[in-house]
Amino acid sequence: MFINYSFNRMQRKSSTISLFLLIACFHLSAQHSFINGGFEGTPQDATVPQGWMICEEGTTPDILPGPWGVYNEPSQGSSFIGLITRPDASFESIGQRFASALTEGGCYQVGLDIAQSPTYTGYNQAIKLRIWLGTELCDRRQLLLETNYINSEEWIPHLISFTAEAAHHYIIIEAYAGGKFKLKKGNVLIDNLTPIVSCDKT
């Protein structure tokens, strides 16, 4: 009797551990984390934060605060990034690959904080931020977000809910002047990009 009881108790313990591991694995598979979603790094101009890649040739974001007269406090961590647009219609954009693709038709949420600096060494106009999903690096297939013109020094949290239109593998974040013929010396600041997590369609 004692042996049987011990065996059953071990079975229950094993089942509990297996269930815990199953739930943990499901939780991890249900989110898509970013490498350096807080854009941490040593503040300097023309530098891509670790984990990110440039998506516009010849133009690179800045790790802030400090360079270009930008002294906003980060919304989290010790640094953030700034993207600019120029009067020649060029703009800055970065991208990153997910470890695993989103599920086509899946419901997801992602958050980030957005602000603007009025002292970005002349690039002080209010512009917009756009976020895309793609199946290849810097491939803009699905528009997730196009903000209004950002003119607040205070961080504005944004929570985006969306349905993946394809098995996207990439995210692209870009500064946007606001239209094909809008030429601006503007900036937008980004921090605290959260993991993409599954959501309830209802």
Rosetta blueprint (number, residue, H / E / L):
1 M L
2 F H
3 I H
4 N H
5 Y H
6 S H
7 F H
8 N H
9 R H
10 M H
11 Q H
12 R H
13 K H
14 S H
15 S H
16 T H
17 I H
18 S H
19 L H
20 F H
21 L H
22 L H
23 I H
24 A H
25 C H
26 F H
27 H H
28 L H
29 S H
30 A L
31 Q E
32 H E
33 S L
34 F L
35 I L
36 N L
37 G L
38 G L
39 F L
40 E L
41 G L
42 T L
43 P L
44 Q E
45 D L
46 A L
47 T L
48 V L
49 P L
50 Q L
51 G L
52 W L
53 M E
54 I E
55 C L
56 E L
57 E L
58 G L
59 T L
60 T L
61 P L
62 D E
63 I E
64 L E
65 P L
66 G L
67 P H
68 W H
69 G H
70 V L
71 Y L
72 N L
73 E L
74 P L
75 S L
76 Q L
77 G L
78 S L
79 S L
80 F E
81 I E
82 G E
83 L E
84 I E
85 T E
86 R L
87 P L
88 D L
89 A L
90 S L
91 F E
92 E L
93 S E
94 I E
95 G E
96 Q E
97 R E
98 F L
99 A L
100 S L
101 A L
102 L L
103 T L
104 E L
105 G L
106 G L
107 C E
108 Y E
109 Q E
110 V E
111 G E
112 L E
113 D E
114 I E
115 A E
116 Q L
117 S L
118 P L
119 T L
120 Y L
121 T L
122 G L
123 Y L
124 N L
125 Q E
126 A E
127 I E
128 K E
129 L E
130 R E
131 I E
132 W E
133 L E
134 G E
135 T L
136 E L
137 L L
138 C L
139 D L
140 R L
141 R L
142 Q E
143 L E
144 L E
145 L E
146 E E
147 T L
148 N L
149 Y L
150 I E
151 N L
152 S L
153 E L
154 E L
155 W L
156 I E
157 P E
158 H E
159 L E
160 I E
161 S E
162 F E
163 T E
164 A L
165 E L
166 A L
167 A L
168 H L
169 H L
170 Y E
171 I E
172 I E
173 I E
174 E E
175 A E
176 Y E
177 A L
178 G L
179 G L
180 K L
181 F L
182 K L
183 L L
184 K L
185 K L
186 G E
187 N E
188 V E
189 L E
190 I E
191 D E
192 N L
193 L L
194 T L
195 P L
196 I E
197 V E
198 S E
199 C L
200 D L
201 K L
202 T L
